[in-house]
Structures are given as C-alpha cells and as structure tokens.
Amino acid sequence: MIKSAIDPSNPYALKDGYYINSMYYGMVPGDGFELISSTVVSGPYDTAELAEKEMQLQFGDEIWEYAISGPADKIGNIWGPF
C-alpha cells in the first residue's frame, strides 16, 4: 500500500481514494465465522463506483471474496456502503 495514503493515527484508515480488498474469513474459536484479515489488491480509485466496476471486471463470479474500502467515516469505519 502507498504510505502517503495511510493516516498515521490509524494505519487502517485510508485518506485518499477507494481500494479493492481481498477478504479472508474463517472460524475463530469462541467467536464463530468472522473477518480474519484483508489485503489491498487494487487501487486507489477516485470513486467507489469506479472501484466496484473494476472489481466486477477483474473478479466476476468470485466477487463475494472482495470488498471496497475507502476514507474513514465519522466513526472510523473504512468499509462500505459509500
């Protein structure tokens, strides 16, 4: 990931653009099925709509394995909807 796109106070909050992320889910003992990690695979894109179109073109039927992240909202959430 590009260092200039990271907010130093929260390394998971992106300042600029929208990114396509590969999502890894799994069973966590005592918690059940949840997100274990994510990896940026493409971006940045100027809008969430452009990121979504590119995600559909690149990954087609496997789109459920990916998500779009973007600038943090008021409560610090970086995941859609945007």
N, C-alpha and C positions, 0 to 999 in steps of 0.2 A: 504494500500500500504506500502511496505517496505521503511522505512525512508532513508536507505542508497542508494536507487535507485533514490532519488529526488535531483535535482540540487538546492541548496539553493537560487540561484539568480532567478530561475524561477521554482516554485513548479510544473508546468505542464510539464516541460521538463525532460524526463527520461534519466538517464545516461547509464544504463545498460539494455540490453535486449528489448524484444518486448512483448507487453501486449494486451490481448483481452479486449475490452471495450464495455459495453452496452451503446447504444446511445439513448438519449431521444430527439426527435424532437417535435416541436409544433409551433403554431401560436403566433407570437409576434406582438402586435398592432403597426402598422406603419412600420414594417419590413417584415412581412409575415412569411412563414414557414422556420424555421432555427433550428440549434442545440441549445438546451437549457442547457443540461448537459450530462456528460458521467461518467461512473463508471467502474473502473477496475474490471473484473470478473475472470481473469485468467492470470497467467504469473509469472515470466518472462520466455521467450523462447529465445534460443540462436540466432535464425534467424527468419526473417519474414515468411519464407516458413513454418517452423515448427508451428508457431502461426496460420497461415492460415489453415494448415491441421487440427490442433486441433479444430479450430473454426468450420470448416465444420463437423467434427465428433460430436462435442457437440451440435451444433445448427441447422444443416441440413437446412430445408426449411425456418427457421427464421433467416438465416444468414444476411439478409439486416438490422437487428436491431443491428448489431455489427460491430466494426471496429478495426483495429490493429493500435496501436501507438508504437512509438519507439524513439530512441535517436533523439534529435532535429537536424535539418539540419542547414545550414549556416544562414538561416533567422529566425530560431527558431520554424519552423513548426514541430510538432511531429506526424502528421498523414501521412499515405502512399501517394503515392506509394513508396515502398522501393526498 
